[in-house]
Amino acid sequence: MHTLIGELLIFSAFIISIISLNAGVLSYIRKRQYKYNPKQDYRYSFDKHCDLMEIESSETIDLSAISSDSTLILEIKVHSTLSGHLCQPYIEIQCDRVDRACHYLEHGLRGLRYLDISGFCGSGIKLKLHHCAFSHKKGFLYRYQNPNIDDKTVLILAPHADDAEIAAYGLYSTSARSHIITITVGEEGKCDYCGLYGSKQERTIQKGKLRVHDALSVPALGNVTQERCAMLGYFGMSLKWMFEHQDQQAISTSTGIDDISFFRRVEHTPFIKNQKASATWDSLVQDLYSAIDTIKPEIIITPHPDLDSNSDHRYTTYALIEALQRANMSDTKLYCYTNHHIYNETYPYGPMFSTSLLAPKFNTPFVYESIYSYQADISKQIEKFYALEAMHDLRDATLVIGVKKAWKHFSKQLKRAIQQRDKSYYRRGVRSNELFYVIGWESLSKHWKS
């Protein structure tokens, strides 16, 4: 009898050790995705630019006196519980007046985080923490006054087809005077949906043509007509090279094409007037200058070069700064976004339809003056999903399905579930908010030159 009990205890200890080992490995794998230590404070400076309110208890907050035309950022200090090293921590915001919202955090986090609670203006809220806990009950609430986007002239710069939709579909579909300029073709890289074509060069060319089509047609779902969309036709991942070799002309490294007119589609628009366009830096700046000079946008939506890791994204904004210097438009505000965060490609965290918290930011250079949160209701989020789904390049490779492709697709989904490392833009882009870091272009220009 004693021998049997001893064997059962040994077997139980063995099973527990196996489970603990697997849980530890899984926790390690999930934390690796961040490429930074999640046990540190996010560092934002708000006090010079907005209204500040100290919150005695972050568990229950009364927002009834705050008008709906506000962006509200809640600073709290939290830490992961033991389960939060394996399960993704999140904060659920509950309110009787509107639907709940969930902010997802890093596995094993500790430190200051910034929640966007703009959707709860005019009500009282309760915060319910899952797999995490408050380090301090007190917090700070920062408020920015929102502009009236409806009556603004807006220009969206998309380094590639789909960037405008990922970052700003809700915003641009709300404004009655939105314009979208797609800078590059984005023909380089893999093409999961091009398997029906023959050679690699042919697949790349067809990928480029499909992305050109998407850039000009998908915005119509957000009420932006083709006359207000332009495809400049510069080659994918060429903008940094063009900046560094301003006396030379770029060539598409994946197709060998050196004439941007092959993909360029601007004849139907009244705001691109560059008659001598070529794959050079000066030509790109001239394209953007002619658009700015004609449209005279009050808001320009563009990638934030301090937050976005993609070189085409960063150099799109650098070219914009040079164009604005030529145009001498001092009142124009830049609403900056990131679709490729500098630390990892999984931000923002959590599932589709959740709420994005502010981007991870530590002691790295970063300039902004205020924050604008566009609030998207559920119908707008669903609309955005279908706009993203219309982009060929965002789809998973399920076309002409076969056993090999089905297995590859299943393995990809299983890997996403195990690692909780899903880079899908459906998950990252379809959110209850779209976040923009607002800055005057002169300030960003000084920051870039320094």
C-alpha positions, 0 to 999 in steps of 0.5 A, spaced: 500 500 500 505 504 501 509 502 495 503 504 491 502 511 494 509 512 493 509 511 486 503 515 485 506 521 489 512 520 484 508 520 478 504 526 480 510 530 481 513 527 474 506 530 471 507 536 475 514 538 473 512 536 466 507 541 466 511 546 469 516 545 464 512 546 458 508 552 462 515 555 463 517 554 456 511 557 453 511 563 457 518 564 455 516 564 448 510 568 448 515 574 452 520 573 446 515 577 441 516 584 445 524 585 444 524 589 450 523 588 457 516 589 459 518 590 466 519 597 465 515 604 465 512 607 458 515 614 458 510 619 456 510 627 457 503 630 457 503 635 462 505 641 458 500 639 452 493 637 456 489 638 462 491 633 467 487 630 473 489 626 479 485 619 480 484 617 487 482 610 485 483 607 478 478 602 479 472 606 479 472 613 475 467 618 474 467 621 467 460 624 467 463 631 466 467 630 460 465 632 453 465 627 448 470 631 444 475 629 448 481 624 447 482 621 454 489 617 456 489 614 463 496 613 466 496 607 471 501 602 474 500 595 474 504 588 474 502 581 472 500 576 476 503 569 476 498 567 471 499 573 467 506 570 465 502 565 461 496 568 459 495 575 456 493 580 461 488 585 460 484 590 463 476 590 462 473 597 462 465 596 464 460 601 463 452 601 463 452 606 458 456 603 452 459 597 450 465 594 454 472 595 452 479 591 453 486 593 453 491 587 452 498 588 455 504 584 455 505 577 458 509 579 465 509 586 465 510 591 470 510 599 470 506 605 467 501 603 462 497 608 458 490 606 456 485 610 451 478 611 455 476 616 450 470 612 448 467 613 455 467 620 456 460 622 459 459 616 463 462 612 469 467 606 468 469 600 472 476 597 471 476 590 472 483 587 471 485 580 469 492 576 470 494 583 472 493 587 478 494 595 480 501 596 483 498 603 485 491 605 486 492 612 484 492 614 477 492 620 472 488 622 467 490 626 461 485 630 456 486 633 449 481 637 445 479 633 439 478 637 432 472 636 428 475 632 423 468 632 419 469 639 416 477 638 415 481 637 409 485 631 410 491 628 406 493 621 408 500 618 405 500 611 405 507 608 403 504 602 400 497 600 399 493 598 405 497 603 410 491 608 409 486 603 411 490 599 417 492 606 420 486 611 418 480 607 415 475 610 420 478 617 420 478 618 413 471 615 411 469 620 416 471 626 413 468 629 407 474 631 404 479 626 404 485 624 399 489 618 399 496 618 396 500 611 395 507 612 395 510 605 392 507 599 389 510 594 394 511 589 389 517 586 393 517 581 398 513 574 398 506 573 394 502 568 397 496 569 392 500 569 386 501 562 385 498 561 379 503 565 375 509 563 372 516 566 374 518 570 380 518 576 376 511 575 373 509 574 380 512 580 382 509 584 376 502 581 377 503 583 385 504 590 383 499 591 379 494 588 384 496 593 389 495 598 384 488 596 383 487 596 391 490 602 392 485 606 387 479 602 388 478 600 396 478 607 399 471 607 395 468 603 401 470 609 405 467 614 400 473 616 397 472 617 390 478 615 385 479 622 383 481 623 390 486 617 390 493 617 387 498 611 386 505 615 385 508 608 382 515 609 386 518 602 387 517 598 394 523 599 399 527 604 395 525 611 398 531 610 403 536 609 397 533 614 393 534 619 399 542 617 399 543 617 392 539 623 390 543 624 383 541 617 381 535 613 379 532 607 383 530 601 379 525 595 382 530 590 385 525 585 384 522 586 377 528 590 374 523 595 371 526 602 372 520 607 369 515 608 374 510 610 369 509 602 369 505 602 375 504 610 376 496 612 376 495 619 377 492 622 370 485 621 373 487 626 379 487 634 379 492 634 384 499 631 382 502 635 376 509 633 376 510 632 368 517 629 369 516 624 374 522 619 375 524 614 381 528 619 384 528 623 391 527 630 388 521 627 384 518 624 390 518 631 393 515 634 387 509 630 387 508 631 394 509 638 394 504 639 388 499 635 392 499 639 398 499 646 394 493 644 390 489 640 396 492 645 401 490 640 407 489 642 414 491 635 417 496 630 413 496 623 416 503 620 415 507 615 419 511 617 425 519 616 423 520 615 431 515 609 432 515 606 425 521 601 423 519 600 416 524 605 411 519 606 406 514 609 412 520 613 415 522 616 408 515 618 406 515 622 412 521 625 411 519 627 403 513 630 406 517 635 410 521 637 405 515 638 400 512 642 406 518 646 407 517 648 399 510 649 400 511 654 406 504 651 410 506 653 417 499 651 420 498 644 417 498 638 423 501 632 422 497 626 425 502 620 425 501 613 426 505 606 426 503 600 422 510 597 423 512 598 431 520 599 432 520 594 437 515 588 434 510 587 429 505 584 434 503 591 437 497 593 438 496 587 443 490 583 444 484 580 439 480 584 433 475 589 436 479 590 442 482 597 444 489 599 443 493 602 448 499 607 447 505 604 443 511 602 447 515 608 448 521 608 453 527 612 453 528 613 445 527 619 441 520 621 440 516 627 438 509 629 439 505 635 441 498 632 443 494 625 441 488 624 437 484 618 438 478 616 433 473 612 436 470 607 431 463 604 433 462 596 432 459 598 425 465 602 423 470 596 425 466 591 421 466 596 415 474 597 416 475 589 416 472 588 409 476 594 407 482 590 409 479 584 407 479 587 400 486 588 400 489 582 396 496 582 400 493 582 407 489 575 405 492 568 408 494 564 402 488 559 402 486 561 394 487 554 390 487 550 396 490 543 396 493 539 402 500 542 402 497 549 403 491 547 407 497 544 412 501 550 411 495 554 413 493 550 419 500 550 422 500 558 421 494 558 425 496 553 430 503 557 431 499 563 432 495 560 438 501 557 441 505 563 441 500 569 441 504 572 436 499 574 431 502 579 426 495 579 422 493 586 420 485 584 421 487 583 428 492 589 429 488 594 425 480 592 426 480 596 433 475 601 437 480 606 436 485 609 431 491 613 435 495 618 432 500 622 435 499 630 433 505 634 431 506 641 427 511 639 421 516 644 423 517 641 430 518 634 426 523 637 421 527 640 427 527 633 431 529 630 424 535 634 423 537 634 430 
